[in-house]
Amino acid sequence: MPAHSRKKLQVVQIDVFSDKALEGNALAVVLDGRGLADSEMQAIARETNLSETTFVLPREASMEQQRGVRVRIFTVSEELPFAGHPTLGTAFVLRGSSGAPEVKLELNVGTVPVRFEESDGQPSFGEMTQIAPEFKSRHDRKAVSDAVGLSVQDFDPDLPIETVSTGVPFTVAPIRTLSTLQKLRIDAARSERYLSERDGKFFYFVSRETVDPSARLHARMLFYGSEDPATGSAAGCAAAWMVAHGVARPDERVLIEQGIEMQRPSRIFVRASKSDNRVVNVRVGGHAREVMRAEMSL
């Protein structure tokens, strides 16, 4: 194809759930993905080779004001209906330096608002409100231990292994000690097979023992044969799980630390409410830092 007729895409890379560059979870945001086929979006996500890439699809201002900016999310393997760090990071990119108090995104799960907080001398803080949590099945510790290659004694005996969804179903698996979680190696094929036969998509392993004393949970998420530095969608599920089981109080904003083992420390702030004994209003927030702007030629 002649150089002058190549399709050119503007791309922003941003590190999410950290206020420092080269920490948190990196995200590529394609600022205008109109005209791209699904297969092209998937190929671009493989090209960036990040855990997720988002595609902004601009449309009429009146529709964006009503329903939000249309955004699609792709991993290197598939499109996702929702994911946390792509939602937060894309909202930061769209907000830019405008100072807007809120950015709404229309994702495949519906409209997700991201609200921003400003404090003197501090970087901007964004917080998304995820869709209402759905509590699915609880899991037998022996069955899970067999699937992932741990012993039953490795799991926290006081908390359930439970699948929760705020758009994507994560099976929250509480590990008894930090040292076990830090050394975690799982049988990926058996884990995926176990979840595929039930109602989960990924395991989210957590421990109440943490590196940072101010954190409420230490977390790890292993998927697609690798590790995710920060998983906002899973953190939302964990927030609902924490409130349901007394690990956090309703509306208490607590810190989940993730990505430490892979040298990409992430700080994910979560909270959830309770109404009529139901967990509602799940919110996940953090900072973000833009690190790169580039042009991609197709």
C-alpha positions, 0 to 999 in steps of 0.5 A: 500500500502506498505510504500516502494511503495508509490508515493512521491511528493516534494512540496514547499509552497510559499507566493505570492505578499508579501516579508514577510512570512505568508502574501500574498497568499499561494501557493503549488507547486508540483515539479514533477506531472508526472504520476498523473491522473487529479483526483489525482491532484484535490484531492491533491489540496483539501488536501492542501486546499489553493486557488490554487495548481500547478503541474509542469510537466517536459519535454525535455529541448529544449521544455521547452526553446521553449514553457516554463515549463508545469504547471497545476493549480487547485483550491479546486474545479476545474482546471483553465486555468490561475491564477495570483498568481500560475503563479508568485509563480511557476516561483519564485520556478522554478527560485530558486537561479539561478538568471535567468532573465526570467522563461516561463510557458506553461499554458492552456492559452498558454505561459506566461513569468515571468521576474525578477528585482533585486535591491541592498538590495531588494528582487527579484521582478517578473512580468508576462505578461498576454495574451491580455485583452478582454473587454466583457460586461458592466453591469447594476448597478441595476442588479448587486446590486440586484445580490450581495445584495448592493444598486445602490448607493454603486457603483462608479457612474463614472466608469463602472462595466465591465467584462474583461479577460486575461485568466479568465473573471472577472467582475470588480465592482467599489465600491464608498467607502472603508468602504462599501468594507471593510464591504462587504458581498455578496449573493454568490449563487445569484452572481454565478447565475448572472455571469453564465448567462453572461460572467463573472466567478468571481466578483472583487470588487475594490475601489479608496479609499485605506488603503495605500495612495500609492495604487491605488485600494483596492480590494476584491475577494470572491469565493467558499464561501471564500475570496482570499488574492491576485488574480493576474489574476483579478488584470491583468483585473483590470490593463486593466480596469484602463488604459481603463477608466483613473484610471491609465496612460498607462505603469504606474506601480500602486499598488493594495492592497488586503487581508487586511480584512483577515489578509493576506495583499498583494501588487500587482503591475500592469501596461498596455500599449495602442496601437492604442486605445487598451489596451495591454501588461498587466503586474502583479508583486510582491514579493514572500517568500518561507515558507515550503518544504515537502514530500507528500506520496500517 
